[in-house]
Amino acid sequence: MCRNIKTLANFEPPATDDEIRASALQFVRKLSGTTKPSRANEAAFDTAVEEVTAAARRLVHSLHTHAPPRNRDEEMRKARERSRNRYPVPDTRNTEKEREARI
């Protein structure tokens, strides 16, 4: 459920309000244990999302670092590479020997 919570600090261009809100929404979903609250809890859920969004926005915009800003495209490439290494796709093609064995 938390896959959309991404590091938002120190990017060029900076994180957008939509990205910060999406991370806040995922955080509140994780805490509440639900992706969509009941009508009875909807107001509390929405209030929590707005409060977490505001806190996250203040945090992301107030952090200072000496490290150079990260590149979004490069970070996506690294994430894809990590995913490929973590979840390799099995090779389903038949090898020459397997084909000969069936004949």
ABEGO torsion letter per residue (X at the ends): XAAABBBABGBOBBBBAAAAAAAAAAAAAAAAGBABBBAAAAAAAAAAAAAAAAAAAAAAAABBBABBBBBAAAAAAAAAAAAAAABBBBBABBBAAAAAAAX
